[in-house]
Amino acid sequence: MKQNKPLILTDYLSVGEENAITAKDLAKYLGWNERDITITVNALRKQGTLICSNTQSGFWLPADDRDIEQFVRQMQGRIKDMQRAMKPAIEYLKNGGGDNC
């Protein structure tokens, strides 16, 4: 996490998607880069902080269970998409691989 200041990031988050803030704006306010924002949000989530997000609105604190359910569905969709993208590579390796990719 950026300079051990994860709670500062959450100070910039508001409740409800209508009050979401983008990674770009968070980075500007905190003097970080967008990658640091993503890393810190991920670390906070792993520690148990509920932070919702989507690619259109940015980040926000959940207003209700519906926000959390929507976030979980979105993340599950990303996981399934990544699994589909990895499938050809996994099959390739299962079939003995080779030196040419």
C-alpha positions as a Markdown table, in Angstrom:
| # | Residue | x | y | z |
|---|---|---|---|---|
| 1 | Met | 0.0 | 0.0 | 0.0 |
| 2 | Lys | 1.2 | 3.5 | -0.8 |
| 3 | Gln | 3.1 | 4.9 | 2.2 |
| 4 | Asn | 1.0 | 2.9 | 4.7 |
| 5 | Lys | -1.9 | 5.4 | 4.3 |
| 6 | Pro | -4.8 | 3.2 | 3.3 |
| 7 | Leu | -7.3 | 4.9 | 5.5 |
| 8 | Ile | -6.6 | 8.2 | 3.8 |
| 9 | Leu | -7.9 | 6.6 | 0.6 |
| 10 | Thr | -11.2 | 5.6 | 2.3 |
| 11 | Asp | -11.6 | 9.1 | 3.6 |
| 12 | Tyr | -12.2 | 10.1 | -0.1 |
| 13 | Leu | -14.9 | 7.4 | -0.7 |
| 14 | Ser | -18.5 | 8.2 | -0.2 |
| 15 | Val | -21.6 | 6.0 | 0.2 |
| 16 | Gly | -23.5 | 5.0 | -2.9 |
| 17 | Glu | -22.6 | 4.6 | -6.6 |
| 18 | Glu | -24.0 | 8.1 | -7.3 |
| 19 | Asn | -21.1 | 9.4 | -5.2 |
| 20 | Ala | -18.4 | 7.3 | -6.8 |
| 21 | Ile | -15.0 | 8.7 | -7.5 |
| 22 | Thr | -12.6 | 7.6 | -10.2 |
| 23 | Ala | -9.1 | 6.2 | -9.7 |
| 24 | Lys | -7.9 | 9.2 | -11.7 |
| 25 | Asp | -9.5 | 11.7 | -9.3 |
| 26 | Leu | -8.4 | 9.7 | -6.2 |
| 27 | Ala | -4.8 | 9.7 | -7.5 |
| 28 | Lys | -5.0 | 13.4 | -8.1 |
| 29 | Tyr | -6.3 | 14.2 | -4.6 |
| 30 | Leu | -3.8 | 11.8 | -2.9 |
| 31 | Gly | -0.8 | 12.7 | -5.0 |
| 32 | Trp | -0.5 | 9.0 | -6.0 |
| 33 | Asn | -0.7 | 7.3 | -9.4 |
| 34 | Glu | -3.7 | 5.2 | -10.5 |
| 35 | Arg | -1.8 | 2.0 | -10.1 |
| 36 | Asp | -1.2 | 2.8 | -6.4 |
| 37 | Ile | -4.9 | 3.4 | -6.0 |
| 38 | Thr | -5.8 | 0.0 | -7.5 |
| 39 | Ile | -3.2 | -1.8 | -5.3 |
| 40 | Thr | -4.4 | 0.0 | -2.2 |
| 41 | Val | -8.1 | -0.7 | -2.9 |
| 42 | Asn | -7.2 | -4.4 | -3.5 |
| 43 | Ala | -5.2 | -4.6 | -0.2 |
| 44 | Leu | -8.1 | -2.9 | 1.7 |
| 45 | Arg | -10.6 | -5.4 | 0.2 |
| 46 | Lys | -8.4 | -8.3 | 1.3 |
| 47 | Gln | -8.4 | -6.8 | 4.8 |
| 48 | Gly | -12.2 | -6.8 | 4.8 |
| 49 | Thr | -13.0 | -3.2 | 3.8 |
| 50 | Leu | -16.1 | -3.3 | 1.5 |
| 51 | Ile | -15.3 | -1.1 | -1.5 |
| 52 | Cys | -17.5 | -1.3 | -4.5 |
| 53 | Ser | -16.4 | -0.3 | -8.0 |
| 54 | Asn | -17.1 | -0.5 | -11.7 |
| 55 | Thr | -15.3 | 0.8 | -14.8 |
| 56 | Gln | -17.8 | 3.6 | -15.4 |
| 57 | Ser | -18.3 | 5.2 | -12.0 |
| 58 | Gly | -15.2 | 4.4 | -10.0 |
| 59 | Phe | -15.1 | 3.5 | -6.3 |
| 60 | Trp | -17.6 | 3.9 | -3.6 |
| 61 | Leu | -18.7 | 2.5 | -0.2 |
| 62 | Pro | -21.8 | 0.3 | -0.4 |
| 63 | Ala | -25.1 | 1.9 | 0.5 |
| 64 | Asp | -26.8 | -1.4 | 0.9 |
| 65 | Asp | -26.6 | -5.2 | 0.2 |
| 66 | Arg | -27.6 | -4.5 | -3.4 |
| 67 | Asp | -24.4 | -2.6 | -4.0 |
| 68 | Ile | -22.4 | -5.5 | -2.6 |
| 69 | Glu | -24.3 | -8.1 | -4.6 |
| 70 | Gln | -23.8 | -6.1 | -7.8 |
| 71 | Phe | -20.1 | -5.8 | -7.1 |
| 72 | Val | -19.8 | -9.6 | -6.4 |
| 73 | Arg | -21.6 | -10.4 | -9.7 |
| 74 | Gln | -19.3 | -8.1 | -11.6 |
| 75 | Met | -16.1 | -9.7 | -10.0 |
| 76 | Gln | -17.5 | -13.2 | -10.7 |
| 77 | Gly | -18.0 | -12.2 | -14.3 |
| 78 | Arg | -14.4 | -11.0 | -14.6 |
| 79 | Ile | -13.1 | -14.3 | -13.1 |
| 80 | Lys | -15.2 | -16.3 | -15.6 |
| 81 | Asp | -13.9 | -14.1 | -18.5 |
| 82 | Met | -10.3 | -14.6 | -17.3 |
| 83 | Gln | -10.8 | -18.4 | -17.1 |
| 84 | Arg | -12.1 | -18.4 | -20.7 |
| 85 | Ala | -9.1 | -16.4 | -21.8 |
| 86 | Met | -6.7 | -18.8 | -20.0 |
| 87 | Lys | -8.3 | -22.0 | -21.4 |
| 88 | Pro | -6.4 | -22.2 | -24.7 |
| 89 | Ala | -3.1 | -21.8 | -22.8 |
| 90 | Ile | -4.0 | -24.4 | -20.3 |
| 91 | Glu | -5.0 | -26.8 | -23.0 |
| 92 | Tyr | -1.8 | -26.1 | -24.9 |
| 93 | Leu | 0.3 | -27.0 | -21.9 |
| 94 | Lys | -1.8 | -30.1 | -21.1 |
| 95 | Asn | -1.1 | -31.3 | -24.6 |
| 96 | Gly | 2.6 | -31.1 | -24.1 |
| 97 | Gly | 3.3 | -27.5 | -25.0 |
| 98 | Gly | 6.2 | -26.8 | -27.3 |
| 99 | Asp | 8.8 | -24.3 | -27.9 |
| 100 | Asn | 6.8 | -22.1 | -30.3 |
| 101 | Cys | 4.1 | -19.8 | -28.8 |
